[in-house]
Amino acid sequence: MVLFAPLAIFFIRVIGGANHGLTIDYSLAAKSVGVFLGIPLGAAIVTRFSLRFLISREWYDKHFLKWISPLSLIGLLFTILVLFASQGRHVVHQIVSVIRVAAPLVVYFAVIFGATLAVTRRCGFGYRLSCTQSFTAASNNFELAIAVAIATFGVDSDQALAATVGPLIEVPVLLGLVYVVKWVAKRQKWAP
């Protein structure tokens, strides 16, 4: 999280060459990271430590997490809905561009997930840890990419469209991989 803003500046200014008069300030990239990652992380830390201190660790672990967990899925679906609503017109009108972005993303998610799963299993990790590592390796921070793309290139840019297509492809592919890994575990008797 700390390195995202410097990496955004590096990729845009150095690797991208900052051509076409494109400039991005470090403060803009840092603010985007702070808003899209810092605020949720800070809220989670405050909630965790305050509830564990004020009520109890057991209540937090057994009751609060069970109650709040479904809200994570609702938040994810809401985020996808908002992203699609904000870029829906562009997605529909530039379907060829969407497919050009989507095709390599599907391959990327499948290859990274599969390779990580194979390596972790070969190294003797258990089913749960291997699955966790595989999903972590295959997932991306598209929320930050969208924030930086919109702040840098504008909401109607091709870059913002490409960043928006990311989570629209990532979520269904990773959900599909959940079923694939369950099938593989059952077929190869890999205990969950």
LINKANOR-V315174 format. One record per backbone hydrogen bond with DSSP energy under -1.0 kcal/mol. NH is the residue of the N-H (numbers start at 0). CO is the residue of the C=O. E is the energy in kcal/mol with one decimal. If there is no record, write none. Layout:
nh,co,e
NH,CO,E
NH,CO,E
This chain:
nh,co,e
6,2,-2.4
7,3,-2.6
8,4,-2.3
9,5,-2.5
10,6,-3.0
11,7,-2.4
12,8,-3.0
13,9,-1.7
14,9,-1.9
15,10,-2.3
17,11,-1.8
21,18,-1.3
28,24,-1.8
29,25,-2.9
30,26,-2.4
31,27,-2.1
32,28,-2.2
33,29,-2.7
34,30,-2.7
35,31,-2.6
36,32,-2.5
37,32,-1.7
38,33,-1.9
40,36,-2.2
41,37,-3.0
42,38,-2.6
43,39,-2.2
44,40,-2.4
45,41,-2.6
46,42,-2.5
47,43,-2.6
48,44,-2.5
49,45,-2.4
50,46,-2.3
51,47,-2.1
52,48,-1.8
53,49,-3.2
54,50,-2.3
59,55,-2.1
60,56,-2.7
61,57,-2.8
62,58,-2.5
63,58,-2.0
64,59,-2.1
66,62,-2.0
67,63,-2.9
68,64,-2.0
71,68,-1.3
73,69,-1.9
74,70,-2.7
75,71,-2.3
76,72,-2.7
77,73,-2.5
78,74,-2.4
79,75,-2.3
80,76,-2.3
81,77,-2.7
82,78,-2.7
83,79,-2.8
84,80,-2.5
85,81,-2.4
86,82,-1.7
87,83,-1.6
90,86,-2.6
91,87,-2.5
92,88,-2.4
93,89,-1.8
97,93,-2.0
98,94,-2.3
99,95,-2.2
100,96,-1.7
101,97,-3.0
102,98,-2.5
104,100,-1.1
105,101,-2.4
106,102,-1.8
107,103,-2.8
108,104,-2.9
109,105,-2.2
110,106,-2.8
111,107,-2.8
112,108,-2.2
113,109,-2.6
114,110,-2.9
115,111,-2.4
116,112,-2.5
117,113,-2.5
118,114,-2.6
119,115,-2.7
120,116,-2.2
121,117,-2.3
122,118,-2.1
123,120,-1.3
124,119,-2.6
129,125,-2.5
130,126,-2.5
131,127,-2.4
132,128,-2.6
133,129,-2.2
134,130,-2.5
135,131,-2.2
136,132,-2.5
137,133,-2.0
138,134,-1.6
141,139,-1.1
144,140,-1.7
145,141,-2.9
146,142,-2.1
147,143,-2.7
148,144,-2.6
149,145,-2.8
150,146,-2.3
151,147,-2.4
152,148,-3.0
153,149,-1.2
156,153,-1.3
160,156,-1.7
161,157,-2.6
162,158,-2.4
163,159,-2.0
164,160,-2.1
165,161,-1.2
167,163,-1.0
168,164,-1.5
169,165,-3.3
170,166,-2.0
172,168,-2.0
173,169,-2.9
174,170,-2.4
175,171,-2.2
176,172,-2.1
177,173,-1.2
178,174,-1.1
179,175,-1.7
180,176,-2.7
181,177,-1.8
182,178,-2.2
183,179,-2.6
184,180,-2.4
185,181,-2.2
186,182,-2.6
187,183,-2.6
189,184,-3.0
